[in-house]
Amino acid sequence: MMVEEEPRQIAKRRQKARLIDHFNHKNVVFTMARRASGDCNFLHPTTRLCTVYDQRPETCRLHPQKKSPKPGFCVYGGRVA
């Protein structure tokens, strides 16, 4: 029999690894960590492509406003010159 890990324990481990910034215990919602620039940790800095697109987190898959011009390209966090 497998025992599933509690969300609080997962959050604690992920926060320690700096993968998430915040965990809402009431709603069981994780807030992903970002770089100092505001970019997602999984966004390639020069190509602006998601480096984990095929295995991207649910928050990315479900983002209601995410409209990308091409697969793997993140429209958020783009730098304006």
Secondary structure by P-SEA (a helix, b strand, c coil): cbbbbcaaaaaaaaaaaccccccccccbbbbbbbccccccccccccccccccccccccccccccccccccccccccccccc
